[in-house]
Amino acid sequence: MFELLGIPPQALFGQLLLGLINGSFYALLSLGLAVIFGMLNIINFAHGAQYMMGAFTAFFLLQFGIGYWPALIIAPIIVGITGIVIERLFLQRLYQLDHLYGLLLTFGLALIIQGLFRHQYGSSGLPYSMPAQLSGGHNLGFMFLPNYRGWVVVLSLIVCFGTWFVIEKTKLGAYLRAATENPTLVRAFGINVPRMITLTYGFGVGLAALAGVMAAPIYAVNPLMGADLIIVVFAVVVIGGMGSIMGAIVTGFGLGVIEGLTKVFFPEASNTVIFVIMAIVLLLRPAGLFGRAN
């Protein structure tokens, strides 16, 4: 059927794979944003810079002989700790203010972080080799599947749905959701709500850093690698619904696939299709596809 349309099947499935890979990063990053907004009511514009910090942390660890597999755990922890410091020093002062203050603060932090890394390392990318265990690929007959790219999709699915399960189906998640709606009541049960909020921000930042480590072998480690991506991720979050965990996951993967298919059928629109969808969704459902109207 696709050959009748003048589209080789290899090209179609190749773009679908590319869309799934992009969707994996969209989903992970938008998930972190959704967790932070749902718990803190903060629009974290520094998320792209923290994604970049995850990639750079993996690169620094490699200089000390610590490879990709330990970096998947160590880098999110390190960057998550920097997020905890940011929350304690700055963000906790803004919770009672308008969302705009948090957005402006995190936007400024993003510019500072990116500027510092760019001053030190320039704009050219730094190489980060993929682990030897995931080199090569498999010929599926209709396309060639690189092992590492397949791993990125699988790991992203595991992390995304694992996070959804913890937040939606466990007692810890129930406490988190309750703390956003009635923190006074949650404190009455002896739960330290400020500490919970701090750790939640650190976890959301850690998700961004994890995405950065996963992206390092695919894309060059670059100080501006998160600058353009974060605009698309914010569009994904808006389409899925601000603060919606499932919305972030489904919309992230779905829009990645749609973007990939657009590159096959209408390449000129591939850079704008997500924003067109966002405009349509905002017109028809301002709260987003999975969001709840206030």
N, C-alpha and C positions, 0 to 999 in steps of 0.2 A: 504493500500500500504506500509506504513512504517513498519507494523508488518511483512510483507513479507521480508523486509530487516533486520528484527531482531531488530528494533528500536521501543520501546514503544512510543505511541503518547504523553504520559505525559512527557517523557524525551525530546522529540523534542520540544514541545511547551514551556517547562520549559527553555530550552536553548535559544529559540527564545526570551523569556521574558528577560532572563539575557543579551542577546545580545542587546536588545532595551534599557535596563537600562545602560549598558556600553556605548552604542551609544549616549544616552542622555548626558552623561558627556563628551564624545569625541566631540560631536557637540557644546556644550556650551563652552568648553575650546578652541576648534579650532576656534570658532566664535570670541572669544575675541582676539586670536592671529591674525586672519585675519583682524579684525578691526584695531588693533594696527599697523600691518605691512602695511596695505593699506593706512593709514593716516600718519604714522611716518616713514615708511621704516625701522623700528627697529624690529629685530628678538628677541622677548621678552622671553629669557630663564628663567626669574624669574616667569613665569606664573604658574608653578607647585607649587612654594613656596607660591605664592599669593592665590592659590587654598587652600593650607594647612592653610594659615592665616585666610581664611574665615571660615573654620571648627573650628579653635581654637577660633576665635572671638565669634562664636555662643556658644562654650563651656564656655568661660569667661562670656558672657552675662547671661548664665543659672545660674552661681554662684550668680548673683545679682537678680535672680528671673525673668529674661526676657527670655521667652520661645522661642520656635521654630518660631512661626508666626511673632512676631516682628523682630526676628533675620534675617529672610529672607530679610528684608529691611535695618535694621540697620547695619548688618555685611558688606554687599557690599559697603555701604556708607563709613564706617570706613576704610575698606581696600582700597577702591577707593581713599580716601584722602591720604593714604600713597603712593599710586601710583602717585598722583599729585605731592607730595613732591619729589619723586624720579625723575620724569620727569623734574621738575624745577631745581633741584640741579645737575643732572647728564646728563640725556638723551638729553636735548636741546643743549648740547655742541657737540653732535655727529652727528647731522643731515646731515652735509655736508661731513662726512667721510664715509669710506667703511662700509658695513653691518657688517663686522667682528668685528668692535670696539663695536658696540651695543650688539652683541651676547656675546662677552667676558665680557663686563661690567655687563650685566644682569645675565650671568652665575655666575660671582663672587658674585653678590648680592644674588642669590639663595642659594649659598653655605653658605654665612654669615647668612642669615635668618634661614635656616634649622639647621645650627650649633648652633645658639642661642637657638632655641626651643628645640633641642635635648639635649643640656647641661642642660636646665632647667627642662624638662619633661621626658627625657630618650626616649627609643625607643618603649616602650610598649604603646599600645593604650589606650586612655581614652574613657569611654563609654558616649554616648549621646543618650538618649531615644527619640524615635519618638513620635510625638504628639498623644495624646489619640484619637483625632478625626479620625486619619488615621490608627489606629491599626486594626488588624484582616484582613479579606480578603473575597473574593467571590469565590464560586465554580462555574466555568463556564462549568462544565461537562467534558471537555477534559483536564482541568488543574485548579489549585488553583491560583488565582491572589491576591497577597497581596496588600492591599489598598495603602500602602505607595509607593510601587514600581510603581504602576499605576500612582500615583500622580506625581512622578518624571518624568515619560515619558511625561505626559500631560503638566506639567509646562515647561519642557525643550522645547517642541514644540512651546508653546505660546511665550516664551521669544525669541527663535531663529527666528521664522517667524515675530514676532513683530519688532525685530531689523532689519531684512531684509527689512520690509516694510518702516521703518523710513529712512533707508539709501538709498533705491532704489526708493521710491515713494513720498517722501516729499521734500519740499523746503530746510529744514535743511540738509537732505541727499545730495541734489544737491550742497549745499555750501561745505559740507564735501568733496565730490568727486572733486569739482572744486579746492578746496584748495590744494589737493594733486598734481594736474596737473599744475595749474597756480596760485600760492599764491599771486603774485603781482596783478593780475587782481581782485582777490577776495578782497584784501585790498582796491582797488579802490572803492568798493561798501561800504566801511566803516565797514567791518567786521574785528574783531580782530583775525587774523589767529593764532598767538601764543597761545592765550587763548583757541581757538577752539581745537588746537592740544593737549594742556594740558588736557582739559576736555575729549577728545577722549581717551587718554591713561588711565585716571581715570575710564572711562566707561568700557574699555576693561578689566582692572584689577577687576572692580566690577563684571563683568560677571564670572571671575574665582572664586571670593569670593562667589558668589551666588551658583556656582556648589559645592563649599566646604561645604556650609551650607546644601545643599541638600544631600550631601554624608555622612555627619556626623552620621545620624541615621543608615545608612547601613554599613558603614565601621568604624572601630575605628578611633578616632581622633589621628593622629600620625604625628610627625614632618617630616617623610619621605613619607607621603601618596601621595605627588605629584611628588616625585623624579622619580619613574618608569613610572608613567602615562604620564608625559610630553614628554617622548621619543615617545610613541605611538601617542600622540596628534600631535607632529611635523610631524610624518609620515602621519597622516590624512590630515594636512594642505598642505603638499607637494603633495599628491595625488589629493586633490581637486583643488589646484592652490593657490599659495601664494597671499593673499589679496582678494581672492574671497569669498564673503559672502555666496552666495548660495552653492558654492563648499564646504565650511566648514560644512554647515548644512547637505546637502545630503550625503556627504562622511562620516561624523561622524556617522550618523544613519546607513547608509548602511554598513560600515565596522564593526560596532558593531554587526549587524545581521549576517554578513558573519563569523565573529569570533565565534559567538554563534553556528552557524550551523557546523563550522569546529570542534567544540568540540564534536559534535554528530557523524559526519561521519569520522573524521580523527583527533582524539584528540592530537596526537603527533605534529601536525602542528599548533595547535591553538595559540601558543605563537609567531609564526613567520609568519603567513599568511598575516598579514597587511604589514609587511616589504617586503615580496615576491611581493605583489601587488604593493607596492611603486616602487620596482626595475623595474617591468614590465612597469608601467606607465611612469617612467622616461626614459626608453628606447624608448617607442613609442610616448610619448607626454611630452617632458621635462617641459613644462609650467604647467602641471597638467590637469586634466579632464575639469575643468571650467576656467582655467587660460588663459590669453592672452599672446602670444609670443611677446616679445619686438622687 
